């Protein structure tokens, strides 16, 4: 029998009792940010449940991890604590259990309509690496820039490639993104110019959220890596890095063996409706998330609770499953037509929306959305800065 | 007349009243980490001075920034607050001022011998970038790997190149470093192997410590960049990244126009004495620290208080001023002889010590030391992990 909550959850919802993803929210009325899980159209305030003494289990009963403004302390507790919490929450929310269901005052305090809250970055992220783990993406990029003969370098098959991303510019879904400026170099011998980015792209990714870390110098065994993974979020790796607000746990995803379809839609500037650009799937990754995590530590590098590991752009084998405009428009050579307009790369005013979910038997385990809109670069007169140029300081 | 403290400071000390660098220390007896400045052979506990109400200035009198376990909040306050603090401290420590000098009980609480404290990482570092700002270093590396014709790529002269480093593995001076392991690839068509790094190096760098940050999407003008810089530390960019514990402020360095000589010594494994390997100078940087900071933000990237910007290896024009073993031994071709032994790269047990100071009139403004010892890679039997290898997960 399918587990049911006393809270009405629409069959299309991403957040049934089988999911219970974690986030951090703030009420409309001023209050401190607090950890929560999503259930249907509500956020369930975990600090209220903790204050009411409803976490009886041995690992959570004496913890203050839900009276924090981020999830870092909860992540550090590890898998047994996460499972204990999930068991407690599924019981409290189930249709048969009266403790919360029949206590109007507690329900009032603990359950807040999603429409009345602001979601925040749920974690103080120490470090974030971004991998390059989709073979189709690596192949397509290689073909574009090096030709089909040398599309994938031999070492790509021996180690999961990654770069280290910047934590300061990670933002929560819904945050506007200002088109970046930088130096470009036209063909020939002319000097570089400085200006707004011409080829602004999205990249459909997911990110692994790290639970307990490891000590500097002590790598994590690939067979132990899953115990260091709390869950997954949607991630758009563009000028800044945008994350979806709800972390879906490995516990919730386990039964789907990470067969998680995702899609990217765009609301073109000046329009109202979203148009689907591409549909991909988490299973298109060549390097698994446990391999990525083990590789990140194999030289002795330490992870800390809340670190993120991006997968890199997730592209499928077919052109309509490519995960970024670089591939979808083949570096601008094949414009995409939709909704009476067309795109090679992103235009100012475009809103990009990622979503994804795993299909269960009568319910979905979903990631919600990860969205952002492109704002134009700041006008020159507001910049007022001297462009750094070649000048010797010695 | 040269400013004098009532505290006896040896003329060779790095920490006279003209310096007053900031760090965070812990007493031998269990207590919380607290901000301090160095004065001679003492650390001056700033939380004690704050509790005694000795910060009267408008910006510091109501701040709790010295009752924190790191300097982030103080850094966020900005240059006016830093200058106010420096003025207060120089007055309190001066030979003519009785408040601290003649109060034995306050002195006892506030001044702790350096031999009785442990220095900690003074900052919760959000992000750290590492530049490549020395032209001599860029040229030498280019000659080794691409030949003298193409030693420096043209774009090197147009933008300060940097990579983004990992914050989790930044450690304080004195921390042992375990030799990393990773994949190598012998010549020819053989498969990669996995094992300890063969060419472990040090890199003589300094790091800029960021004060107030900037908003995402709003770059910092290069002419305003100095107001975002709190100070400088010595930095060894090797397997982990080692920092010296005392941050020397721009206020203290101002008069030297960043003419700051540095040297690297090594205590070879099994020996007791340090041998100087190289002497360089901060002024050998082609790109200044304000140019580095402005460039870091020019695409809209946000900095946060306490972020670090490494300079990259600081090499001078002469072979005895190169900043790393790669250059000093010319990629292993020219072993260095010293103390009855020789080195191309670092051996297990070697201790590397950076130091540096600016020479004033009758005093030094110094950075102290930045040291670390290489420990061998963990034995295979302790690793027990499955090496990540090529396997497809789809």
Interface residues (C-beta under 8 A of the other chain):
Chain A: X126 X127 X155 X157 X158 X159 X160 X163 X164 X165 X166 X167 X168 X169 X171 X177 X178 X180 X181 X182 X183 X185 X191 X192 X197 X213 X216 X217 X218 X219 X220 X221 X222 X223 X224 X239 X240 X283 X284 X285 X286 X287 X288 X291 X294 X295 X298 X299 X300 X301 X302 X303 X304 X307 X375 X378 X383 X384 X385 X386 X387 X388 X389 X390 X391 X392 X393 X394
Chain B: X126 X127 X155 X157 X158 X159 X160 X163 X164 X165 X166 X167 X168 X169 X171 X177 X178 X180 X181 X182 X183 X185 X191 X192 X213 X216 X217 X218 X219 X220 X221 X222 X223 X224 X239 X240 X283 X284 X285 X286 X287 X288 X291 X294 X295 X298 X299 X300 X301 X302 X303 X304 X307 X375 X378 X383 X384 X385 X386 X387 X388 X389 X390 X391 X392 X393 X394
